[in-house]
Amino acid sequence: MNNSSSNFTLEYREYILPDEFPALVLAPKNAVFTSNFSQQEKKYHFHNCIEIGICYEGEHSLLFEDSVYKISPGTFFVLPPYTMHFMNRNDRTLPANCEYLYIKPEELLQGFYPFQIPSEMMWYKNATVPFIFSKEAHSVIYRIIESILREYKEQHNNYKLVIKGLFLSLMAELTREVSISNCEQYPSKYQSMSKIQPALQHIHQNYAQPIKIAELAAVCHMSTSGFCTLFSELMHNSPNRYINTLRLENACKLLRSTELPVLDISIETGFSSLSNFYKMFKERYNMSPLKWRNDKRTIRKKNYRYSPFLPEA
């Protein structure tokens, strides 16, 4: 694939989804796309949600970063946020039928996990490859996706509640498939999570600001030592390491989806200095932020076209 082609256009498609139900099935009847592409332009784009696509009819090529994947009837896929791609219909003289679901997992599952979904479910974050499956090999997942799409289109009573439950099942099944090994179950862990939830909420709302461990212990009505012990047992991380990991994950989002200078990103994500940011980033990712930015994408996101998708009211 030649990314320097003259008919190449890069576009940031922002899916502006309701906070209470951040999900969208992309179809002409329920979305308005403010784009001015010509037929000759390659619609290479990235967006702020995960994309779940399912192919019912027609042969397609999924161009993802610098690789090409074959998409045939019965194929479905999951694309991580902020990854550059487009679907190319191989033969426009033949019928084709694909449907796409756009979702923000953490927001949609907030009713089940108020402050953070389980870490094992975060496999889609900062991933650099598409997750491609077949109906034959993964029939259970395929049926769940079909059910979600059907509920969204038919919108019977309490369809949003049904979709949230189905999506939780979908994420659990996908996590099982993409994980190297099945995660152990910790039933007692989730019974104790409520004790540190005020701290998790404080961290996620204020990670860009200085956070003291004593403050976190105070909002949980615990001693500092007791809080640190319980937090480490439940999260398998110390509070400080958890905070810095969250900051690094958000820094990766900005590195990948924007052209902000590294200094600005370090400030926006709560690091005390640029040198501190570089040190922690290299410890976690074994490379500098600039090298990570260049390695994780093959096309610089400069002068991209911005096109919001708006669900119909």
Buried (B, 14 or more C-beta within 10 A) or exposed (E): BEBEEEEBBBBBBBBEBEEEBBBBBBEEEBBEEEBEBEEEBBBBBBBBBBBBBBBBEBBBBBBBBEEEBEBEBBBBBBBBBBBBBBBBBEEEEEEBEBBBBBBBBBBBBBEEBEBBBBEBBBBBBBBEEBBBBEBEEBEEBBEBBBBBBBBBEEEEEEBBEBBBBBBBBBBEBBBEBBEEEEEEEEEEBEEEBEBBBBBBBBBBEEBBEEBEBEBBBBBBEBEBEEBBEBBBEBBEBEBEBBBBBBBBBBBBBBBBBBEBEBEEBBBBBBBEEBEEBBEBBBEBBEBEBEEBBEEBBEBEBEEBBEBBBBBEE
